Amino acid sequence: KMILTPEELPSLFHVPNIRFNRAPTINWQNYKIAQAPDNLPKEGILLGHNIYRGVKREVRMKNEDRFRHFYVVGQTGTGKSSILQVMIRQDLENGKGICVIDPHGQLVEDILPFVPKSRAEDVIYFNPADLDRPMGLNLLEAKTPEERDMIALEAMNIMIKLFNEEVFGPRIQDYFRNGCLTLMESKEGGALTDIVRLFTDDAYQKEKTKNIQNPIVKSFWDHQMAKTGAREKQEMIPYFASKFGQFVTNGLMRNIIGQTHSAFDFTEVMNTGKILLINLSKGETGDINSKLLGMIVVAKLQAGALARQKMAAEDRKDFYLYIDEFQNYVTDSIEVILSEARKYRLSLNMAHQYLAQLEDGGGGKQKSVNLKDAIFGNVGTMMAYKIGAQDAEYLAKEMAPVFTDQDLINVDKYKAVMKLSIDTQPSKPFSIVPLNPYLKTGDAEAAEAYKQLSRLKYGRDKEFVEREVFRRLGTVF
């Protein structure tokens, strides 16, 4: 009989270290596995499982902790979109309001078959590539003077993000901001496509500026623009027009951002818990168009969230915003969303590939606000799939002392490490096997029906849209 206990046996014999024994018959562990904390929540959405020494435990995130925001980073193909899909499906089943901004189109397509049939009326499927029934998306919509100021500033931030500050300098910014405020005060409204005509067509300019109430904007037209010489206008206006010409000449963009009324009210989308799916596939829409539309959506949602200040706290419905490759769609105002959106019940869930994207905003340009500092200074829950050596060096500080940079580099495929917000307190880092969303199949026929219902309900016939837009552009149709 063996007189030693199982605990005593390993003290006499154990498998040698991999450095000394490279026997192919031994199944070595490639990456570090860490135990989850004892106080894992028993309620909330299920993210995956922590498997440690044969014990499998559910990893859940409480609803309240989701408003501290969720951030996931990982190389391409490691499973970032999968974890977002896992969370979105549970939100759909729980009747929550969500918005998904997808730069590839695949995530949105994978989600549609899993929308419950009882929520068919809630689905808004925004696809710019649908040329026959374009949905309006007008950034320049506001009801109060305060909203106008905020939207004009956000519109300027969007243009700076698209063109950078060297191209879209202080002078152009001043023209653009006053132009936006002028169009928003107009009775029939205005859109980004009208900006160029406002500065080039004297009759149109006179019509739009005659009823301006804002004294600063009125002074801009009566004094600054009135005293600008013809030569200066000849130099400035073409330069100004060239920035917006690409959106006016592009039929796809013109019919979307040229409508004076958005197809749906973003504040209502949030307050009634709709399912807003934004398909910004760069292959169909184009890179710069995808960025502009995505930033407009984020700006409108931010305005919708801040508009909830007038509502009683108990009336604010939870709303969840998911953004894949999020660095392309956020401006410097991301800080406002991260720090204040929790009060307005807006949860931000972000995914991207590597940290350098945060330092240059995804466009190769240095940011005035460090996006990386804004994220890591505010986000409650972080998840990291396999990442590169430079990113591992930075993230190792967040995941210390449990994981080193080498541990983060060697994470296995479809596995991750995370730091979970539990009752607003960050947990110690641990390893997780996220759920696999591809084990279930949805209803493809229902998905197609949702798309058709949405385009009929919110889209407008291309011919009517073009007549309206060309009329406002002063072009005979």
C-alpha positions in Angstrom: 0.0 0.0 0.0 1.0 3.6 -0.6 1.7 5.3 2.7 2.0 8.8 1.2 -1.0 11.1 0.7 -1.5 12.9 -2.7 -0.2 16.1 -1.2 3.0 14.4 0.0 3.7 12.7 -3.3 4.5 15.9 -5.3 7.2 16.7 -2.7 9.1 13.6 -3.9 8.4 13.7 -7.6 7.3 16.4 -10.0 7.5 17.1 -13.7 10.8 18.9 -14.4 10.8 22.5 -15.7 10.3 23.0 -19.4 13.8 24.5 -19.7 15.3 21.2 -18.8 12.9 18.7 -20.4 11.4 19.2 -23.8 9.7 15.9 -24.0 6.9 16.2 -26.7 4.7 13.8 -24.8 4.2 16.3 -21.9 1.4 18.8 -22.4 2.9 22.0 -21.1 0.8 25.0 -20.1 1.5 27.8 -22.6 0.1 30.7 -20.6 -0.6 31.6 -17.0 -3.9 30.9 -15.4 -5.0 32.9 -12.4 -7.8 32.2 -9.9 -10.8 34.6 -9.9 -11.6 36.4 -6.6 -13.9 34.9 -4.1 -16.5 37.7 -4.4 -17.4 37.1 -8.0 -21.0 38.4 -8.6 -23.8 35.8 -8.8 -26.0 38.0 -10.9 -25.6 40.1 -14.0 -24.6 39.2 -17.6 -22.4 36.1 -18.1 -19.1 36.9 -19.7 -17.4 33.5 -19.5 -15.8 31.1 -17.0 -12.7 31.1 -14.8 -11.3 27.5 -14.8 -8.6 27.0 -12.1 -7.3 23.6 -10.9 -10.4 21.9 -12.3 -12.9 24.3 -10.7 -15.1 26.1 -13.2 -16.8 29.3 -12.0 -19.1 31.7 -13.8 -17.8 35.3 -14.4 -20.7 37.7 -14.3 -20.8 41.5 -14.3 -23.5 43.3 -12.3 -25.7 45.8 -14.1 -24.6 48.7 -12.0 -20.9 48.0 -12.7 -21.5 48.2 -16.4 -21.9 52.0 -16.1 -18.2 52.2 -15.1 -17.7 51.1 -18.7 -16.1 48.1 -20.4 -12.9 48.1 -22.4 -11.4 45.2 -24.4 -8.1 45.1 -26.3 -6.6 42.3 -28.4 -4.9 41.5 -31.7 -7.1 40.8 -34.7 -8.9 37.5 -34.7 -8.5 36.9 -30.9 -12.2 37.2 -30.0 -13.0 40.9 -29.3 -16.1 41.0 -31.4 -17.2 37.7 -29.8 -17.3 39.0 -26.3 -19.2 42.1 -27.5 -21.7 39.8 -29.2 -22.1 37.7 -26.0 -23.0 40.8 -24.1 -25.3 42.2 -26.8 -27.3 39.0 -27.1 -28.0 39.0 -23.3 -29.1 42.7 -23.5 -31.5 41.8 -26.3 -33.0 39.0 -24.3 -33.3 41.3 -21.3 -35.2 43.9 -23.2 -32.4 46.5 -22.9 -31.9 49.5 -25.3 -28.6 49.2 -27.2 -26.6 50.8 -30.0 -23.9 49.0 -31.9 -21.5 50.8 -34.2 -19.7 48.3 -36.4 -17.0 49.4 -38.9 -16.9 45.9 -40.5 -20.6 45.0 -40.8 -20.1 41.4 -39.6 -20.9 42.1 -35.9 -24.3 43.7 -36.8 -25.1 40.9 -39.2 -24.3 38.3 -36.6 -26.6 40.0 -34.0 -29.7 40.5 -36.1 -30.8 36.8 -36.2 -30.8 36.8 -32.3 -33.2 39.8 -31.9 -36.3 38.4 -30.2 -39.4 38.5 -32.5 -41.3 40.4 -29.8 -38.8 43.3 -30.3 -39.1 43.5 -34.1 -40.6 47.0 -33.8 -37.6 48.2 -31.8 -35.0 47.5 -34.5 -33.5 50.4 -36.4 -30.9 49.0 -38.9 -28.9 51.9 -40.4 -27.0 50.9 -43.5 -25.5 53.7 -45.6 -25.0 51.3 -48.5 -28.8 51.1 -49.0 -28.9 53.7 -51.7 -32.6 53.2 -52.6 -34.0 54.3 -49.2 -31.4 56.5 -47.5 -32.0 57.3 -43.8 -31.3 60.9 -42.7 -28.6 61.6 -40.2 -28.4 65.3 -39.6 -25.8 66.5 -37.1 -27.2 70.1 -37.1 -30.4 69.5 -35.2 -31.0 71.3 -31.9 -34.0 72.7 -30.0 -32.5 75.1 -27.5 -29.6 77.6 -27.7 -27.6 75.5 -25.2 -28.0 72.4 -27.5 -27.0 74.5 -30.5 -23.8 75.6 -28.8 -22.9 72.1 -27.8 -23.6 70.6 -31.2 -21.6 73.3 -33.0 -18.7 72.6 -30.8 -19.0 68.8 -31.3 -19.3 69.3 -35.1 -16.1 71.3 -35.0 -14.4 68.5 -33.0 -15.5 66.0 -35.7 -14.0 68.1 -38.5 -10.7 68.5 -36.6 -10.7 64.7 -36.1 -11.2 64.1 -39.8 -8.8 66.7 -41.2 -6.5 67.5 -38.1 -5.9 71.0 -36.8 -3.2 71.9 -39.2 -5.6 71.6 -42.1 -8.8 72.7 -40.3 -7.2 75.7 -38.6 -8.6 78.4 -36.2 -9.8 80.6 -39.0 -11.7 77.8 -40.7 -13.1 76.7 -37.3 -14.5 80.2 -36.8 -16.2 80.2 -40.1 -17.5 76.6 -39.6 -18.8 77.2 -36.1 -20.7 80.3 -37.0 -22.1 78.6 -40.2 -23.4 75.7 -38.1 -25.1 78.0 -35.6 -26.6 80.0 -38.4 -28.1 76.9 -40.1 -29.5 75.6 -36.8 -31.4 78.8 -36.2 -33.0 78.7 -39.6 -36.7 77.8 -39.6 -36.4 75.1 -42.2 -33.2 73.8 -40.7 -29.9 73.0 -42.4 -27.4 70.3 -42.9 -23.6 69.9 -43.3 -24.1 69.9 -47.1 -25.5 73.5 -46.9 -22.3 75.0 -45.3 -20.6 75.7 -48.6 -23.6 77.4 -50.2 -24.0 79.6 -47.1 -20.6 81.1 -47.8 -20.8 81.2 -51.6 -24.4 82.2 -52.4 -25.1 85.8 -51.3 -28.9 85.5 -51.7 -29.0 82.2 -49.7 -26.8 83.7 -47.1 -29.1 86.8 -46.7 -32.1 84.5 -46.4 -30.5 82.4 -43.7 -29.1 85.3 -41.6 -32.1 87.6 -41.5 -33.7 86.0 -38.5 -30.6 85.2 -36.4 -31.2 85.7 -32.6 -27.7 84.9 -31.3 -26.0 88.3 -31.1 -22.4 86.9 -31.5 -23.4 85.0 -34.7 -25.3 88.1 -36.0 -22.2 90.2 -35.3 -20.0 87.7 -37.2 -22.2 88.2 -40.4 -22.8 92.0 -40.0 -19.3 93.0 -39.2 -16.6 90.3 -39.7 -17.9 88.8 -42.9 -19.3 92.1 -44.2 -15.8 93.7 -43.9 -13.9 90.7 -45.4 -12.4 91.8 -48.7 -13.2 90.1 -52.0 -9.6 88.8 -52.3 -9.6 87.2 -48.9 -12.9 85.6 -49.7 -11.5 84.2 -52.9 -8.7 82.7 -51.0 -10.6 81.3 -48.0 -13.9 80.1 -49.5 -12.5 77.6 -52.0 -10.3 76.2 -49.3 -13.3 76.0 -47.0 -15.5 74.5 -49.7 -12.9 71.8 -50.6 -13.3 70.2 -47.2 -17.0 69.7 -47.6 -17.2 69.1 -51.4 -16.3 65.4 -51.0 -19.5 64.9 -49.0 -21.7 66.9 -51.4 -20.5 65.3 -54.5 -20.7 61.8 -53.0 -24.3 60.7 -53.6 -24.3 58.1 -50.8 -23.2 60.7 -48.2 -25.2 63.6 -49.7 -28.5 61.8 -49.3 -27.8 60.8 -45.7 -26.2 63.9 -44.1 -28.0 66.3 -46.5 -31.5 65.6 -45.0 -32.6 68.3 -42.6 -34.4 65.8 -40.3 -32.8 62.6 -39.0 -34.7 59.4 -39.6 -35.0 58.8 -35.9 -34.7 60.8 -32.7 -31.7 59.6 -30.7 -33.1 60.9 -27.4 -36.2 58.9 -28.1 -34.1 55.8 -29.1 -32.4 56.0 -25.6 -35.6 56.7 -23.6 -37.7 54.0 -25.2 -35.0 51.3 -25.3 -34.7 50.8 -29.1 -32.2 48.5 -30.8 -30.0 50.7 -33.0 -27.6 48.8 -35.3 -25.2 50.9 -37.3 -23.5 49.1 -40.2 -20.5 51.2 -41.2 -18.7 48.6 -43.4 -15.7 50.5 -44.8 -15.8 48.3 -47.9 -19.2 49.6 -48.9 -19.2 53.1 -47.3 -15.5 54.2 -47.6 -13.1 55.0 -44.8 -13.6 58.7 -44.3 -17.4 58.4 -44.8 -17.5 55.6 -42.2 -15.6 57.8 -39.7 -17.8 60.8 -40.2 -21.1 58.9 -39.9 -19.8 57.0 -36.8 -18.8 60.3 -35.1 -22.1 61.9 -35.9 -23.9 58.9 -34.2 -21.7 59.1 -31.1 -22.2 62.9 -30.9 -26.0 62.5 -31.2 -26.0 59.8 -28.5 -23.9 62.0 -26.3 -26.3 64.9 -26.7 -29.2 62.5 -26.0 -27.5 61.3 -22.8 -26.8 64.8 -21.6 -30.4 65.9 -22.4 -31.5 63.4 -19.7 -30.4 65.9 -17.1 -33.9 67.4 -17.3 -35.4 63.9 -16.5 -35.9 62.5 -13.0 -33.1 60.0 -12.1 -35.5 57.1 -11.8 -37.0 57.8 -15.3 -33.6 57.4 -17.1 -33.7 54.0 -18.8 -30.4 52.0 -19.1 -28.8 52.2 -22.5 -25.7 50.3 -23.8 -23.4 51.6 -26.5 -21.1 49.2 -28.2 -18.3 50.5 -30.5 -15.8 48.2 -32.3 -12.6 50.0 -33.4 -13.9 52.8 -31.2 -10.8 55.1 -31.7 -12.1 56.0 -35.2 -15.5 57.3 -33.8 -14.7 59.3 -30.7 -13.5 62.9 -30.5 -11.9 64.8 -27.5 -15.4 64.8 -25.8 -14.9 61.1 -25.0 -13.8 62.3 -21.6 -17.3 63.7 -21.0 -18.9 60.4 -21.9 -16.6 58.4 -19.7 -16.8 60.6 -16.7 -20.5 61.7 -16.8 -22.5 59.2 -18.8 -22.9 56.9 -15.8 -25.2 59.5 -14.2 -27.3 59.5 -17.4 -27.4 55.7 -17.5 -25.3 55.3 -20.7 -22.9 52.3 -20.6 -19.9 52.5 -23.0 -18.4 49.2 -24.3 -15.3 49.6 -26.4 -13.0 47.3 -28.4 -9.9 47.9 -30.5 -6.6 46.2 -31.4 -3.5 48.0 -30.0 -2.8 51.0 -27.8 -1.0 53.2 -30.4 -4.4 53.7 -31.9 -5.4 55.7 -28.8 -2.3 57.9 -29.0 -3.0 59.1 -32.5 -6.8 58.7 -32.6 -6.5 56.0 -35.2 -5.6 58.5 -37.9 -1.8 58.9 -37.5 -2.2 62.3 -35.8 -1.3 63.3 -32.2 -4.3 64.0 -30.2 -4.8 67.2 -28.0 -6.5 65.0 -25.4 -4.7 61.7 -24.7 -7.3 59.1 -25.4 -5.3 56.5 -23.6 -5.2 58.5 -20.4 -9.0 59.2 -20.7 -9.7 55.4 -21.1 -7.4 54.0 -18.4 -8.3 56.8 -16.0 -12.0 56.1 -16.1 -12.8 52.6 -17.3 -13.9 50.1 -14.6 -13.7 46.7 -16.3 -10.7 45.8 -18.6 -10.2 42.7 -20.7 -7.1 41.8 -22.7 -6.8 39.1 -25.2 -3.4 38.3 -26.8 -1.5 41.5 -27.3 1.9 42.7 -28.7 5.1 43.3 -26.6 4.8 47.1 -26.5 1.2 47.0 -25.3 2.0 44.2 -22.8 4.6 46.4 -21.2 2.0 49.1 -20.5 -0.9 46.8 -19.6 1.3 44.7 -17.2 1.0 47.7 -14.8 -2.8 47.4 -14.9 -2.7 43.6 -14.4 0.1 43.5 -11.8 1.1 41.7 -9.6 -0.8 38.7 -11.0 0.3 38.9 -14.7 3.6 40.1 -16.2 4.1 41.4 -19.7 5.3 37.9 -20.8 2.0 36.4 -19.5 0.0 38.9 -21.6 2.0 38.2 -24.7 1.5 34.4 -24.3 -2.3 34.4 -23.7 -3.8 31.5 -25.7 -6.3 32.1 -28.5 -9.9 32.8 -27.5 -8.7 33.2 -23.8 -8.2 36.4 -22.0 -7.2 38.1 -18.7 -9.4 40.7 -17.1 -9.9 43.1 -14.2 -13.6 43.2 -13.3 -15.4 46.0 -11.5 -17.3 44.4 -8.6 -19.5 46.9 -6.7 -17.5 49.7 -8.3 -14.2 48.3 -6.8 -11.7 46.8 -9.3 -11.0 43.1 -8.6 -7.5 41.5 -8.7 -6.7 40.4 -12.3 -7.7 36.8 -13.3 -7.9 34.6 -16.4 -11.2 34.0 -18.2 -12.4 31.7 -21.0 -15.1 33.9 -22.6 -18.3 32.4 -23.9 -18.3 31.3 -27.5 -21.3 32.9 -29.3 -21.0 30.8 -32.4 -22.3 27.6 -30.8 -25.9 28.8 -31.4 -27.6 29.7 -34.6 -30.2 32.4 -34.9 -33.2 33.0 -37.2 -31.8 34.3 -40.6 -35.3 34.8 -42.0 -36.3 37.0 -39.1 -33.0 39.0 -39.5 -33.9 39.8 -43.1 -37.5 40.8 -42.1 -36.1 43.2 -39.5 -33.9 44.9 -42.1 -36.9 45.3 -44.5 -39.2 46.6 -41.8 -36.6 49.1 -40.6 -35.8 50.5 -44.1 -39.5 50.9 -44.9 -40.2 52.6 -41.5 -37.2 54.9 -41.3 -35.8 55.2 -44.8 -37.1 57.6 -47.5 -37.4 57.1 -51.2 -34.2 58.2 -53.0 -36.0 60.4 -55.5 -37.8 62.5 -52.9 -34.6 62.9 -50.8 -32.5 64.0 -53.9 -35.2 66.6 -54.9 -35.1 68.1 -51.4 -31.3 68.1 -51.1 -30.7 69.6 -54.6 -33.3 72.3 -54.0 -31.4 73.4 -50.9 -28.1 73.2 -52.8 -29.5 75.6 -55.4 -29.2 73.0 -58.1 -31.9 72.3 -60.7 -33.2 68.7 -60.5 
